[in-house]
């Protein structure tokens, strides 16, 4: 099978030749800067990665590393705008194009919110008067369609377009988390006004992008976190009233502009919302946070496995950071044995690989993934690719 065929088979609930593998093709399946640099040093190849998500410090993974690990997809995303992007405030702080000020405290790996521009006592008029990003800025789309065409026509990888439909997160950052939750609980009119303003901006931003790349992509990836560790961010009825309508409009736009599958990301315990995701039209769910309440892989596969694919599942709490390479292999094999039968599974870590994950464990995850063959009773008979320096030869 080609890489593209392998991803397509899995997401369409058919068993491919082996489990598809992913790292670095979506902004939520990547590597944090420190983890990637240690992996590249361990392998002996791979250029220092450019930061593609400043807040999370996610880096672009070198093609040689992707090929070596056997990753079945390649990433596609919009570039920065020509005007109105990040504004540097000082050595540690910047203001993003939405007006949110972020800071990176000394010793911290990520940027935290320091100031939300729409926090406090505001009205719907304040939302309308806010300085919104320009979704039509040409810098966002320059070369995008050509890159999509090249990836589609000149490689056999699945092409994953990283769309920007993060309505929930953007409203949280603009409003501040405390005020956002207060609005969710008791000021529904204001909550709805902010959601609508952000949604309209993002729909326009993605409309042109999908118009250019739509014929060439295999998966549209985007996400919002609507789960906490033990429950959704709100009750399912409140979710259906205030949050689900935005996701429905996003999926409607994607379906109008491309035949690509839809990969939706939400951390946390979203078990009570998976039925909604399926009804809306989500094809695959990431990251499958198996340590969250009610997110046991056996439960998910049994109840939803014939209607939605799972993308992730190898736990970044443990064993990836703290276990041995053999522990990681066993964890990866367990996910394949539970989520893989009948297709519907793409193997990846739960969210971005963090700097505390040893490079040996990253290699072990993908070595074992390449051994997870369908239709082979003793899959360990399949040789693993070398840990360095040559990329695997299989397609």
Secondary structure as UniProt FT lines:
FT   HELIX           3..11
FT   TURN            12..13
FT   STRAND          20..21
FT   TURN            27..28
FT   STRAND          31..32
FT   HELIX           33..43
FT   STRAND          51..53
FT   TURN            54..57
FT   STRAND          58..59
FT   HELIX           63..69
FT   STRAND          73..77
FT   STRAND          87..88
FT   STRAND          93..95
FT   TURN            97..98
FT   STRAND          101..103
FT   TURN            106..107
FT   STRAND          112..115
FT   TURN            117..118
FT   HELIX           124..129
FT   TURN            135..136
FT   HELIX           138..140
FT   TURN            141..143
FT   HELIX           144..154
FT   STRAND          158..162
FT   HELIX           167..175
FT   HELIX           177..186
FT   HELIX           188..213
FT   HELIX           214..216
FT   STRAND          219..223
FT   HELIX           236..242
FT   HELIX           244..257
FT   STRAND          261..265
FT   HELIX           271..273
FT   HELIX           274..280
FT   STRAND          284..286
FT   TURN            290..291
FT   TURN            293..294
FT   HELIX           297..304
FT   TURN            305..307
FT   STRAND          309..314
FT   TURN            316..322
FT   HELIX           325..339
FT   TURN            341..342
FT   STRAND          345..349
FT   TURN            355..356
FT   HELIX           359..371
FT   TURN            374..375
FT   HELIX           379..381
//
